[in-house]
């Protein structure tokens, strides 16, 4: 397997740039090179191959960063011990709920955003009450979330 000259320059430039976070260090780098070499037609890596891999890496890193920030938010509200007692599935949902609550000015606004689809089917949607009950069921407190920063 070989890089064409432009592809090699592009990949090395990206790999050394500040936008390349290499979250998993050598695992990310090794996986990227393996993917590029496996997917390259006729054993020659082109600029297009490199560009596709760079996009994939950046999307992965962006997703990972977003997940990390939701986890930090959730831990800051619940505390480490309580957070560790939540199933991974509930961590994802709780992180999203906390994030929406933090971005909202009121409990009602957060409820409208979080229950945007199901509220359409209700005759009398009371989003604030639904959210208050959800938060209580998961040991969250609106004031703690709103003041967390």
N, C-alpha and C positions, 0 to 999 in steps of 0.2 A: 504494500500500500504506500502511496506517495501523495503528498499535497502538491497541487500546482502552486507556482510561486505566489500568486496573489492570495490564494486561500491560506497558505501558510502564514503569510504576513498578517492577514486579517485575524486569523485565530490567535496568533501570538500577541498581537496588539490588544485584542479583547481580553485574553487570559491575564495579561499584566495590568489591565486598566482597573481603576477604582470601581467600575460598575460590575466587575466580576468578583462576587463575594466569596465564591467557593465555600459555601456553607458546610459541606461535608468534606472539605479539604481534598485529599487525594482520591477519595471515592468518587466525588463529582468529576474530577479531572479524568480519572480512569474510565468512568462510565461514558463521558463525552467522547473521548478518543475511540473507545470501543464502538459506540454507536456510529460515529462518523465513518470509521473504517468498514464497518459491517454494511452500512447502507450505501456507500459510495459505489456507483456503477463502474465496472471495468477496473477496479483498483486504483482509481485516480480521484482524489478529493478536490472538489471544486469550491469556488466562492459560494455558490448556492447551497452546497452541503454544509459549509461552515455557518452561513447565515441562518439556516434552519436550526442548527444545533444551538447557536447563540440565543435564538428566540426561545427555544425549549428550556434552556438553562435559566434565562431571565424569568420566564413564566413560573418555573419551579421555585426559584428564589423569592419571587414576589409573593407567591402563595404561601410559602413557608414563613415569610416575614409577617404576613397578615395573620396567620394562625398563631404565631408566637405572641403578637400584640394582643389578640383576644385572650390567650391564656394568661398573660400578665394582668390584664384587666380583671378577669374572673378571679384569679388568685388574690388580687388586691381587695376585692370585695369579700370573698369567703375566707381568706386566709389559707395558708399552705395545707394545713391538716385537713380542713374540710374539703378543699379542692381535690386532694388525693383520694378522698372517699367517694368521689363521683365517678360513675362509669364514663369511659372515654366518649361514648355516644352523647351522653348528657353534657359533657364538657364543651363539645362543639356547639350545641344548641345554647347552652348557658352563656358561652362566650359571645355569641351573636346577639342574644337578648341584652346582655350587659352593654355591648357596644351601641346598640340602637338606643337604649335608655340613656347612655351618656351623651348621645348626640341630640337628644330631645329635650325640650324645655320643660315639658310637663308629662305626667303619667298618662294623661289622655292622648297626647301627641304620640308618645311611644307606643301605646296600645293600638292606635290607628295604623301605625306603620307595621307593627308586628302581626296584627290580625287583619291585614288589608284584604285578603281574599275571603276568609270565612265570615267577616263582618257583613259582606254583601248578601249573604244568605240569611241573615238574622233580621227579624222584624224590629227588634229594639236592641241594637248593639250597644253594649256598655263596655267599651274597650278598656277604660281605666280599671273597672272592677275585675275584668278578666285578667288583666296584667297583674293587678294587686294580688289576686289569688295564685297566679303562676309564680310570682316572686316569693310569696309566703311558702308555697309548696316546696320550693327549692332553697329555702333559707336565705333568700336575698331580701334586702331592705332598700326601698326606693331612695331614701335619704342617704344611705351609705353609698349607693351607686352614683347618685347625683353629686355627692361631695368628693368622690374618689377622683384623683387626678394626678 
